[in-house]
Each structure stands twice: as C-alpha cells, then as structure tokens.
C-alpha cells in the first residue's frame, strides 16, 4: 500500500501517470480542506520501486509512505 499526502487540484492525474506500468488499485481517497490523502494498493512481484521516487518528486506531494500489506491486519 502506498499512502500519499498532497495538495493541489490537478495533481491527482500526475500521481496516476507517475505510477507508470505498475499494476495498482486506488483503495481510498480522503479530502481534508486543501490537502488530500490517497491509499493505492500496488501489485508487484519485484523490488522495483522506481515509481516511489517519481511520486515523491511531484510538485504538491508532501510525503509518500510504502506499507507492506498481505491482506491481513492484526492490531
């Protein structure tokens, strides 16, 4: 799961474009005033995480967090 915090109206399309050929699914999107949080489930069989740097470099993106998720949550 990739969690992004960002600000700006047009950045959503840039985020999806930066995902490139990675197979993904948007899991949630939360809007809070001028900022947004998006959680994207990424399906990858390799450790190629180049898209993370592309996401982080986008203007308006405040932070990018990658969380390993195997379908179960204990807590």
Secondary structure as UniProt FT lines:
FT   STRAND          2..7
FT   HELIX           11..18
FT   TURN            19..21
FT   STRAND          23..32
FT   TURN            33..34
FT   STRAND          35..43
FT   HELIX           50..57
FT   TURN            59..60
FT   STRAND          61..66
//
